[in-house]
Amino acid sequence: MAVKIPKIKKRKSFGARLTALAMGLTALAIIAFLAFSNRRIWNNRRDLDTNIKDLQNQVQILEEHRRTLQAGLEAVQGESFQEERLREQGYKKPGEEVIAILRDPATSATNQEGGVSATDSFWADLWKKIKNIK
């Protein structure tokens, strides 16, 4: 027969309780610190994702603008554009004749002085006729 030895319950000492409490508070503080840092990093990442989307939209807009400018530059550098500008300035190719179309000096003088244009003269003439009816 085995003799049963009663178990002696040991009371934890004050130092052991204090150590367990300190370790628990330290673990809780570490967990709180990590949670706070994680939240801050998550907010920064969300802001950076928003900035990335905005910058990608700006890149697309600027890329489209660059393509438009490139097309315009290619058009300006072409021979046909240069030839057209030279012809507007009165130059001609050898063997060609230039035909100048002159405007009526009376209408061009009124247009330069802020008078009525050709389309307005119809209405002005009509108005004069209406005023002279008696």
C-alpha positions in Angstrom: 0.0 0.0 0.0 1.1 3.3 -0.9 1.0 6.0 1.5 -0.6 9.2 0.3 1.4 12.2 1.1 -0.8 15.3 1.3 0.1 18.0 -1.2 1.2 21.2 0.3 -0.2 24.2 -1.4 2.5 26.8 -1.8 1.4 30.4 -1.7 3.0 32.5 -4.3 5.3 35.0 -2.8 4.8 38.7 -3.3 7.9 38.9 -5.5 6.6 36.1 -7.8 3.2 37.9 -8.1 5.0 41.2 -8.8 7.2 39.6 -11.5 4.1 38.0 -13.2 2.3 41.3 -13.1 5.3 43.1 -14.6 5.7 40.6 -17.3 1.9 40.8 -18.1 2.0 44.6 -18.3 5.2 44.5 -20.4 3.5 42.0 -22.8 0.4 44.2 -22.9 2.5 47.3 -23.6 4.3 45.6 -26.4 1.1 44.4 -28.0 -0.4 47.9 -27.7 2.7 49.5 -29.2 2.7 47.0 -32.1 -1.1 47.6 -32.7 -0.6 51.4 -32.7 2.4 51.1 -35.1 0.5 48.8 -37.4 -2.5 51.2 -37.5 -0.1 54.1 -38.3 1.6 52.1 -41.1 -1.8 51.1 -42.5 -2.9 54.8 -42.6 0.3 55.8 -44.3 0.0 53.0 -46.8 -3.6 54.1 -47.6 -2.5 57.7 -48.2 0.4 56.5 -50.4 -1.9 54.3 -52.4 -4.2 57.3 -53.0 -1.1 59.4 -54.0 0.0 56.7 -56.4 -3.4 56.6 -58.1 -3.4 60.4 -58.5 0.1 60.4 -59.9 -0.8 57.6 -62.3 -3.7 59.7 -63.6 -1.4 62.7 -64.0 1.1 60.5 -65.9 -1.6 59.5 -68.3 -2.7 63.1 -68.8 0.9 64.2 -69.4 1.5 61.3 -71.7 -1.5 62.2 -73.8 -0.3 65.9 -73.8 3.2 64.7 -74.9 1.7 62.7 -77.7 -0.3 65.7 -78.9 2.7 67.9 -78.8 4.8 65.3 -80.6 2.2 65.1 -83.3 2.2 68.9 -83.6 5.9 69.0 -83.7 6.1 66.4 -86.5 3.4 68.4 -88.4 5.4 71.6 -88.0 8.7 70.0 -89.1 7.2 68.6 -92.2 8.0 70.1 -95.6 4.3 70.7 -96.5 3.9 72.9 -93.4 7.0 74.9 -94.1 6.0 75.3 -97.7 2.5 76.5 -96.7 4.0 79.1 -94.3 6.4 80.3 -97.0 3.6 80.7 -99.5 1.6 82.7 -97.0 4.5 85.1 -96.8 4.5 85.6 -100.6 7.3 83.2 -101.7 6.8 81.1 -104.7 8.6 78.2 -106.5 10.6 78.9 -109.6 8.3 78.9 -112.6 5.1 79.7 -110.6 3.1 82.9 -110.7 1.5 84.5 -107.7 -2.0 85.7 -108.0 -3.0 88.4 -105.4 -6.7 88.9 -104.6 -7.3 92.5 -103.6 -10.3 93.6 -101.5 -12.5 96.5 -102.2 -10.8 99.5 -100.4 -14.2 100.9 -99.2 -15.2 97.7 -97.4 -11.7 97.0 -96.0 -11.5 100.6 -94.7 -14.8 100.3 -92.8 -13.7 96.9 -91.4 -10.4 98.3 -90.2 -12.2 101.2 -88.5 -14.6 98.9 -86.7 -17.3 99.4 -89.2 -19.7 96.8 -90.5 -18.6 93.7 -92.3 -20.0 92.3 -95.5 -22.6 90.2 -93.7 -23.6 93.1 -91.5 -23.9 95.4 -94.4 -27.0 93.5 -95.6 -28.7 94.1 -92.3 -27.5 97.7 -92.3 -28.9 98.3 -95.8 -32.2 96.6 -94.9 -32.5 98.8 -91.8 -31.8 102.0 -93.8 -34.6 100.9 -96.3 -37.0 100.3 -93.4 -36.2 103.7 -91.9 -36.7 105.5 -95.2 -40.2 104.1 -95.8 -42.8 106.7 -95.2 
